[in-house]
Structure formats: C-alpha cells, structure tokens
Amino acid sequence: MKRTPLRRHAPRVDNRVTPGEALAVFTRDGGCIALLYDPSHACLGRLTLAHVPELGKNGLGMKPPSDRYHMVSECYGANSGGTRPWSEMHRDIERAHLAKHYPDRA
C-alpha cells in the first residue's frame, strides 16, 4: 500500500492577499502600527500584514477577509513574535485604527 504524507489544506484562493491590497495597507499605515500606538514597542523583523477580526465575528480558526478593511501592517515581532504577540493583545487598538481610516465601515 502506498502512503502519502499528510498535507495541510491550501488557503482558499478567494481569501488570498492580492499585491494591490498589500500595497494599499503598507502605504496607508506607513510602517508598523504597533510603533504608532505603543512607543515602548521595539520592531523586530520585516513588515507583515496582520488580519484583524471584527468584534464578535470570525470564530476560532476563521480568518477575516484579506482586504484593506481587515488588515494592518505590523513588524514580524508584533504580528507573530512570542507566545502572545502584540497584535493579539491589542485588537481594540487595531480596530480603532481601521475605524479611523474607514469610518463608514465601523
């Protein structure tokens, strides 16, 4: 019997970040937003995109849409660093940042 290794499921094609959306987010934020709201933050690594779930939506394991209304730019340390990254502990700040830029969507 031939055995194949287990594979992770590929991300849904309709929820991938397009280059245009990534550029729009990086341009809008101008760098790591953790540095804007937390002066004690020390950036670590390259700039990444962090998906921000809406309050009360997006249950465990459900990724928010990959559009500029649900993403912010953060350094690798803020987005993925450590056991509790900055982004997970400051979702309210991220949501306020997005609401400031898109008040009609809040």
Protein Blocks (a to p, Z undefined) as FASTA:
>chain_A
ZZdddddddddfklcccfklmmmmmmmnopafklmmmmkbccedjddddddddehiaieh
iacdddfklcccddfklmmgcjbdfklmmmmmmmmmmmmmmmmlZZ
